[in-house]
Amino acid sequence: MEILPSIAEQMRITMELTTQRAAMIGSKTDPYLVTDNCKPRFA
């Protein structure tokens, strides 16, 4: 099973939603994703 395309799509969606939210609140900084606290599901 090829998991990387699925991960890439989910990251793209998450970044899109993050960017939209940053625009709604008027954030002047670039949005970024933090993955330090994520646990791998496929370990």
mmJSON file of the N, C-alpha and C atoms, coordinates in Angstrom:
{"data_MODEL":{"atom_site":{
"group_PDB":["ATOM","ATOM","ATOM","ATOM","ATOM","ATOM","ATOM","ATOM","ATOM","ATOM","ATOM","ATOM","ATOM","ATOM","ATOM","ATOM","ATOM","ATOM","ATOM","ATOM","ATOM","ATOM","ATOM","ATOM","ATOM","ATOM","ATOM","ATOM","ATOM","ATOM","ATOM","ATOM","ATOM","ATOM","ATOM","ATOM","ATOM","ATOM","ATOM","ATOM","ATOM","ATOM","ATOM","ATOM","ATOM","ATOM","ATOM","ATOM","ATOM","ATOM","ATOM","ATOM","ATOM","ATOM","ATOM","ATOM","ATOM","ATOM","ATOM","ATOM","ATOM","ATOM","ATOM","ATOM","ATOM","ATOM","ATOM","ATOM","ATOM","ATOM","ATOM","ATOM","ATOM","ATOM","ATOM","ATOM","ATOM","ATOM","ATOM","ATOM","ATOM","ATOM","ATOM","ATOM","ATOM","ATOM","ATOM","ATOM","ATOM","ATOM","ATOM","ATOM","ATOM","ATOM","ATOM","ATOM","ATOM","ATOM","ATOM","ATOM","ATOM","ATOM","ATOM","ATOM","ATOM","ATOM","ATOM","ATOM","ATOM","ATOM","ATOM","ATOM","ATOM","ATOM","ATOM","ATOM","ATOM","ATOM","ATOM","ATOM","ATOM","ATOM","ATOM","ATOM","ATOM","ATOM","ATOM","ATOM","ATOM"],
"id":[1,2,3,4,5,6,7,8,9,10,11,12,13,14,15,16,17,18,19,20,21,22,23,24,25,26,27,28,29,30,31,32,33,34,35,36,37,38,39,40,41,42,43,44,45,46,47,48,49,50,51,52,53,54,55,56,57,58,59,60,61,62,63,64,65,66,67,68,69,70,71,72,73,74,75,76,77,78,79,80,81,82,83,84,85,86,87,88,89,90,91,92,93,94,95,96,97,98,99,100,101,102,103,104,105,106,107,108,109,110,111,112,113,114,115,116,117,118,119,120,121,122,123,124,125,126,127,128,129],
"type_symbol":["N","C","C","N","C","C","N","C","C","N","C","C","N","C","C","N","C","C","N","C","C","N","C","C","N","C","C","N","C","C","N","C","C","N","C","C","N","C","C","N","C","C","N","C","C","N","C","C","N","C","C","N","C","C","N","C","C","N","C","C","N","C","C","N","C","C","N","C","C","N","C","C","N","C","C","N","C","C","N","C","C","N","C","C","N","C","C","N","C","C","N","C","C","N","C","C","N","C","C","N","C","C","N","C","C","N","C","C","N","C","C","N","C","C","N","C","C","N","C","C","N","C","C","N","C","C","N","C","C"],
"label_atom_id":["N","CA","C","N","CA","C","N","CA","C","N","CA","C","N","CA","C","N","CA","C","N","CA","C","N","CA","C","N","CA","C","N","CA","C","N","CA","C","N","CA","C","N","CA","C","N","CA","C","N","CA","C","N","CA","C","N","CA","C","N","CA","C","N","CA","C","N","CA","C","N","CA","C","N","CA","C","N","CA","C","N","CA","C","N","CA","C","N","CA","C","N","CA","C","N","CA","C","N","CA","C","N","CA","C","N","CA","C","N","CA","C","N","CA","C","N","CA","C","N","CA","C","N","CA","C","N","CA","C","N","CA","C","N","CA","C","N","CA","C","N","CA","C","N","CA","C","N","CA","C"],
"label_alt_id":[null,null,null,null,null,null,null,null,null,null,null,null,null,null,null,null,null,null,null,null,null,null,null,null,null,null,null,null,null,null,null,null,null,null,null,null,null,null,null,null,null,null,null,null,null,null,null,null,null,null,null,null,null,null,null,null,null,null,null,null,null,null,null,null,null,null,null,null,null,null,null,null,null,null,null,null,null,null,null,null,null,null,null,null,null,null,null,null,null,null,null,null,null,null,null,null,null,null,null,null,null,null,null,null,null,null,null,null,null,null,null,null,null,null,null,null,null,null,null,null,null,null,null,null,null,null,null,null,null],
"label_comp_id":["MET","MET","MET","GLU","GLU","GLU","ILE","ILE","ILE","LEU","LEU","LEU","PRO","PRO","PRO","SER","SER","SER","ILE","ILE","ILE","ALA","ALA","ALA","GLU","GLU","GLU","GLN","GLN","GLN","MET","MET","MET","ARG","ARG","ARG","ILE","ILE","ILE","THR","THR","THR","MET","MET","MET","GLU","GLU","GLU","LEU","LEU","LEU","THR","THR","THR","THR","THR","THR","GLN","GLN","GLN","ARG","ARG","ARG","ALA","ALA","ALA","ALA","ALA","ALA","MET","MET","MET","ILE","ILE","ILE","GLY","GLY","GLY","SER","SER","SER","LYS","LYS","LYS","THR","THR","THR","ASP","ASP","ASP","PRO","PRO","PRO","TYR","TYR","TYR","LEU","LEU","LEU","VAL","VAL","VAL","THR","THR","THR","ASP","ASP","ASP","ASN","ASN","ASN","CYS","CYS","CYS","LYS","LYS","LYS","PRO","PRO","PRO","ARG","ARG","ARG","PHE","PHE","PHE","ALA","ALA","ALA"],
"label_asym_id":["A","A","A","A","A","A","A","A","A","A","A","A","A","A","A","A","A","A","A","A","A","A","A","A","A","A","A","A","A","A","A","A","A","A","A","A","A","A","A","A","A","A","A","A","A","A","A","A","A","A","A","A","A","A","A","A","A","A","A","A","A","A","A","A","A","A","A","A","A","A","A","A","A","A","A","A","A","A","A","A","A","A","A","A","A","A","A","A","A","A","A","A","A","A","A","A","A","A","A","A","A","A","A","A","A","A","A","A","A","A","A","A","A","A","A","A","A","A","A","A","A","A","A","A","A","A","A","A","A"],
"label_entity_id":["1","1","1","1","1","1","1","1","1","1","1","1","1","1","1","1","1","1","1","1","1","1","1","1","1","1","1","1","1","1","1","1","1","1","1","1","1","1","1","1","1","1","1","1","1","1","1","1","1","1","1","1","1","1","1","1","1","1","1","1","1","1","1","1","1","1","1","1","1","1","1","1","1","1","1","1","1","1","1","1","1","1","1","1","1","1","1","1","1","1","1","1","1","1","1","1","1","1","1","1","1","1","1","1","1","1","1","1","1","1","1","1","1","1","1","1","1","1","1","1","1","1","1","1","1","1","1","1","1"],
"label_seq_id":[1,1,1,2,2,2,3,3,3,4,4,4,5,5,5,6,6,6,7,7,7,8,8,8,9,9,9,10,10,10,11,11,11,12,12,12,13,13,13,14,14,14,15,15,15,16,16,16,17,17,17,18,18,18,19,19,19,20,20,20,21,21,21,22,22,22,23,23,23,24,24,24,25,25,25,26,26,26,27,27,27,28,28,28,29,29,29,30,30,30,31,31,31,32,32,32,33,33,33,34,34,34,35,35,35,36,36,36,37,37,37,38,38,38,39,39,39,40,40,40,41,41,41,42,42,42,43,43,43],
"pdbx_PDB_ins_code":[null,null,null,null,null,null,null,null,null,null,null,null,null,null,null,null,null,null,null,null,null,null,null,null,null,null,null,null,null,null,null,null,null,null,null,null,null,null,null,null,null,null,null,null,null,null,null,null,null,null,null,null,null,null,null,null,null,null,null,null,null,null,null,null,null,null,null,null,null,null,null,null,null,null,null,null,null,null,null,null,null,null,null,null,null,null,null,null,null,null,null,null,null,null,null,null,null,null,null,null,null,null,null,null,null,null,null,null,null,null,null,null,null,null,null,null,null,null,null,null,null,null,null,null,null,null,null,null,null],
"Cartn_x":[0.853,0.0,0.889,0.622,1.401,0.744,1.379,0.786,1.192,2.334,2.824,1.867,1.224,0.27,-0.884,-1.343,-2.418,-1.954,-0.748,-0.192,-0.021,0.502,0.707,-0.616,-1.668,-2.98,-3.533,-3.405,-3.883,-3.102,-1.807,-0.989,-1.39,-1.684,-2.11,-3.42,-4.376,-5.669,-5.479,-4.664,-4.414,-3.779,-2.805,-2.145,-3.114,-3.983,-4.983,-5.928,-6.409,-7.292,-6.568,-5.305,-4.511,-4.332,-4.053,-3.877,-5.174,-6.299,-7.594,-7.891,-7.61,-7.853,-6.962,-5.705,-4.789,-5.295,-5.837,-6.383,-7.614,-8.452,-9.667,-9.34,-8.296,-7.972,-6.995,-6.556,-5.681,-4.25,-3.791,-2.419,-1.433,-0.382,0.636,1.811,1.849,2.953,2.54,3.521,3.248,2.781,1.706,1.268,2.244,2.322,3.176,2.541,2.933,2.405,3.426,2.948,3.816,3.473,4.453,4.203,4.914,5.544,6.303,5.437,4.168,3.316,2.421,2.655,1.86,2.471,1.617,2.081,1.848,2.812,2.605,1.538,0.635,-0.432,0.03,1.091,1.5,2.8,3.103,4.359,4.183],
"Cartn_y":[-1.193,0.0,1.243,2.121,3.354,4.436,4.774,5.7,7.16,7.391,8.759,9.675,9.244,10.14,10.556,9.652,9.973,10.998,10.809,11.757,13.126,13.152,14.416,15.149,14.418,15.045,15.609,14.864,15.351,16.583,16.603,17.769,18.978,18.742,19.837,20.435,19.579,20.041,20.805,20.265,20.92,22.289,22.379,23.659,24.656,24.184,25.061,25.622,24.761,25.213,26.164,25.886,26.749,28.122,28.146,29.408,30.211,29.54,30.22,30.801,30.037,30.506,31.698,31.645,32.76,34.022,33.869,35.014,35.571,34.679,35.127,35.938,35.549,36.263,37.407,37.56,38.672,38.49,37.266,36.986,37.542,38.192,38.773,37.824,36.712,35.765,34.619,33.93,32.768,31.61,30.94,29.761,28.61,27.75,26.57,25.437,24.239,23.06,22.566,22.188,21.638,20.164,19.313,17.878,17.217,17.997,17.431,16.598,16.964,16.26,15.205,14.907,13.896,12.518,11.559,10.18,9.464,8.696,7.962,6.885,6.808,5.806,4.469,4.486,3.281,2.707,2.979,2.477,1.066],
"Cartn_z":[0.0,0.0,0.0,-0.919,-1.03,-0.173,0.94,1.909,1.668,1.022,0.859,0.096,-0.986,-1.646,-0.725,0.108,1.046,2.077,2.592,3.564,2.916,1.704,0.993,0.786,0.436,0.224,1.529,2.616,3.91,4.364,4.135,4.485,3.636,2.35,1.479,1.978,2.328,2.839,4.146,5.038,6.323,6.125,5.23,4.98,4.355,3.473,2.863,3.93,4.822,5.9,6.85,7.133,8.005,7.376,6.083,5.369,5.361,5.13,5.144,6.526,7.562,8.932,9.258,8.848,9.085,8.387,7.182,6.453,7.161,7.712,8.405,9.657,10.381,11.62,11.38,10.135,9.798,10.264,10.305,10.735,9.716,10.211,9.332,9.113,9.83,9.678,8.764,8.239,7.393,8.258,7.87,8.637,8.434,9.424,9.318,10.102,9.801,10.474,11.485,12.666,13.701,13.844,13.695,13.766,14.934,15.791,16.912,17.845,17.993,18.945,18.287,17.026,16.326,16.53,16.781,16.916,15.594,15.132,13.878,14.047,13.092,13.133,12.59,11.806,11.095,11.628,12.881,13.46,13.966],
"occupancy":[1.0,1.0,1.0,1.0,1.0,1.0,1.0,1.0,1.0,1.0,1.0,1.0,1.0,1.0,1.0,1.0,1.0,1.0,1.0,1.0,1.0,1.0,1.0,1.0,1.0,1.0,1.0,1.0,1.0,1.0,1.0,1.0,1.0,1.0,1.0,1.0,1.0,1.0,1.0,1.0,1.0,1.0,1.0,1.0,1.0,1.0,1.0,1.0,1.0,1.0,1.0,1.0,1.0,1.0,1.0,1.0,1.0,1.0,1.0,1.0,1.0,1.0,1.0,1.0,1.0,1.0,1.0,1.0,1.0,1.0,1.0,1.0,1.0,1.0,1.0,1.0,1.0,1.0,1.0,1.0,1.0,1.0,1.0,1.0,1.0,1.0,1.0,1.0,1.0,1.0,1.0,1.0,1.0,1.0,1.0,1.0,1.0,1.0,1.0,1.0,1.0,1.0,1.0,1.0,1.0,1.0,1.0,1.0,1.0,1.0,1.0,1.0,1.0,1.0,1.0,1.0,1.0,1.0,1.0,1.0,1.0,1.0,1.0,1.0,1.0,1.0,1.0,1.0,1.0],
"B_iso_or_equiv":[0.0,0.0,0.0,0.0,0.0,0.0,0.0,0.0,0.0,0.0,0.0,0.0,0.0,0.0,0.0,0.0,0.0,0.0,0.0,0.0,0.0,0.0,0.0,0.0,0.0,0.0,0.0,0.0,0.0,0.0,0.0,0.0,0.0,0.0,0.0,0.0,0.0,0.0,0.0,0.0,0.0,0.0,0.0,0.0,0.0,0.0,0.0,0.0,0.0,0.0,0.0,0.0,0.0,0.0,0.0,0.0,0.0,0.0,0.0,0.0,0.0,0.0,0.0,0.0,0.0,0.0,0.0,0.0,0.0,0.0,0.0,0.0,0.0,0.0,0.0,0.0,0.0,0.0,0.0,0.0,0.0,0.0,0.0,0.0,0.0,0.0,0.0,0.0,0.0,0.0,0.0,0.0,0.0,0.0,0.0,0.0,0.0,0.0,0.0,0.0,0.0,0.0,0.0,0.0,0.0,0.0,0.0,0.0,0.0,0.0,0.0,0.0,0.0,0.0,0.0,0.0,0.0,0.0,0.0,0.0,0.0,0.0,0.0,0.0,0.0,0.0,0.0,0.0,0.0],
"pdbx_formal_charge":[null,null,null,null,null,null,null,null,null,null,null,null,null,null,null,null,null,null,null,null,null,null,null,null,null,null,null,null,null,null,null,null,null,null,null,null,null,null,null,null,null,null,null,null,null,null,null,null,null,null,null,null,null,null,null,null,null,null,null,null,null,null,null,null,null,null,null,null,null,null,null,null,null,null,null,null,null,null,null,null,null,null,null,null,null,null,null,null,null,null,null,null,null,null,null,null,null,null,null,null,null,null,null,null,null,null,null,null,null,null,null,null,null,null,null,null,null,null,null,null,null,null,null,null,null,null,null,null,null],
"auth_seq_id":[1,1,1,2,2,2,3,3,3,4,4,4,5,5,5,6,6,6,7,7,7,8,8,8,9,9,9,10,10,10,11,11,11,12,12,12,13,13,13,14,14,14,15,15,15,16,16,16,17,17,17,18,18,18,19,19,19,20,20,20,21,21,21,22,22,22,23,23,23,24,24,24,25,25,25,26,26,26,27,27,27,28,28,28,29,29,29,30,30,30,31,31,31,32,32,32,33,33,33,34,34,34,35,35,35,36,36,36,37,37,37,38,38,38,39,39,39,40,40,40,41,41,41,42,42,42,43,43,43],
"auth_comp_id":["MET","MET","MET","GLU","GLU","GLU","ILE","ILE","ILE","LEU","LEU","LEU","PRO","PRO","PRO","SER","SER","SER","ILE","ILE","ILE","ALA","ALA","ALA","GLU","GLU","GLU","GLN","GLN","GLN","MET","MET","MET","ARG","ARG","ARG","ILE","ILE","ILE","THR","THR","THR","MET","MET","MET","GLU","GLU","GLU","LEU","LEU","LEU","THR","THR","THR","THR","THR","THR","GLN","GLN","GLN","ARG","ARG","ARG","ALA","ALA","ALA","ALA","ALA","ALA","MET","MET","MET","ILE","ILE","ILE","GLY","GLY","GLY","SER","SER","SER","LYS","LYS","LYS","THR","THR","THR","ASP","ASP","ASP","PRO","PRO","PRO","TYR","TYR","TYR","LEU","LEU","LEU","VAL","VAL","VAL","THR","THR","THR","ASP","ASP","ASP","ASN","ASN","ASN","CYS","CYS","CYS","LYS","LYS","LYS","PRO","PRO","PRO","ARG","ARG","ARG","PHE","PHE","PHE","ALA","ALA","ALA"],
"auth_asym_id":["A","A","A","A","A","A","A","A","A","A","A","A","A","A","A","A","A","A","A","A","A","A","A","A","A","A","A","A","A","A","A","A","A","A","A","A","A","A","A","A","A","A","A","A","A","A","A","A","A","A","A","A","A","A","A","A","A","A","A","A","A","A","A","A","A","A","A","A","A","A","A","A","A","A","A","A","A","A","A","A","A","A","A","A","A","A","A","A","A","A","A","A","A","A","A","A","A","A","A","A","A","A","A","A","A","A","A","A","A","A","A","A","A","A","A","A","A","A","A","A","A","A","A","A","A","A","A","A","A"],
"auth_atom_id":["N","CA","C","N","CA","C","N","CA","C","N","CA","C","N","CA","C","N","CA","C","N","CA","C","N","CA","C","N","CA","C","N","CA","C","N","CA","C","N","CA","C","N","CA","C","N","CA","C","N","CA","C","N","CA","C","N","CA","C","N","CA","C","N","CA","C","N","CA","C","N","CA","C","N","CA","C","N","CA","C","N","CA","C","N","CA","C","N","CA","C","N","CA","C","N","CA","C","N","CA","C","N","CA","C","N","CA","C","N","CA","C","N","CA","C","N","CA","C","N","CA","C","N","CA","C","N","CA","C","N","CA","C","N","CA","C","N","CA","C","N","CA","C","N","CA","C","N","CA","C"],
"pdbx_PDB_model_num":[1,1,1,1,1,1,1,1,1,1,1,1,1,1,1,1,1,1,1,1,1,1,1,1,1,1,1,1,1,1,1,1,1,1,1,1,1,1,1,1,1,1,1,1,1,1,1,1,1,1,1,1,1,1,1,1,1,1,1,1,1,1,1,1,1,1,1,1,1,1,1,1,1,1,1,1,1,1,1,1,1,1,1,1,1,1,1,1,1,1,1,1,1,1,1,1,1,1,1,1,1,1,1,1,1,1,1,1,1,1,1,1,1,1,1,1,1,1,1,1,1,1,1,1,1,1,1,1,1]
}}}
